[in-house]
Amino acid sequence: MAVQQRRVSKTRKAKRRTHYKLATPTLVKCANCGEYKLPHRLCPNCGAK
């Protein structure tokens, strides 16, 4: 079984985790009602494309 030899520094740990962030979803305006929706999905407000 592997045993940790040295403590991982905060900086090294942070460098490894820089890509662990959430991406904001792309939103477009509905052509029918103007509400924001996900592209290529039905509008949750009015049901239009």
C-alpha positions as CSV (number, residue, x, y, z in Angstrom):
1,M,0.0,0.0,0.0
2,A,1.3,3.4,-0.9
3,V,2.1,5.8,1.9
4,Q,2.4,9.6,1.5
5,Q,6.1,10.6,1.9
6,R,5.7,14.4,2.1
7,R,2.8,16.7,2.7
8,V,1.5,18.4,-0.5
9,S,1.8,22.2,-0.2
10,K,-1.3,24.4,-0.6
11,T,0.2,26.0,-3.7
12,R,0.7,22.6,-5.4
13,K,-2.7,21.4,-4.5
14,A,-4.3,24.7,-5.8
15,K,-2.3,24.4,-9.1
16,R,-3.7,20.9,-9.6
17,R,-7.3,22.1,-8.9
18,T,-7.4,25.2,-11.1
19,H,-9.6,23.5,-13.7
20,Y,-12.2,22.3,-11.1
21,K,-14.4,25.3,-11.7
22,L,-18.0,25.4,-12.9
23,A,-18.7,26.7,-16.4
24,T,-21.6,29.2,-16.8
25,P,-24.2,27.9,-19.2
26,T,-24.7,29.7,-22.5
27,L,-28.0,31.4,-22.7
28,V,-29.8,32.9,-25.7
29,K,-33.0,35.0,-25.9
30,C,-36.2,33.3,-27.0
31,A,-37.4,34.8,-30.4
32,N,-41.0,34.5,-29.3
33,C,-41.1,35.9,-25.7
34,G,-37.6,37.3,-25.1
35,E,-36.9,35.1,-22.0
36,Y,-33.4,33.5,-21.7
37,K,-33.2,29.8,-22.5
38,L,-30.6,27.1,-23.4
39,P,-29.7,27.0,-27.1
40,H,-31.4,24.2,-29.2
41,R,-34.0,23.6,-26.4
42,L,-37.7,24.6,-26.1
43,C,-38.4,27.7,-24.1
44,P,-39.6,26.8,-20.6
45,N,-41.7,30.0,-20.6
46,C,-43.7,29.8,-23.8
47,G,-42.7,26.5,-25.4
48,A,-41.4,27.9,-28.6
49,K,-38.1,26.9,-30.3
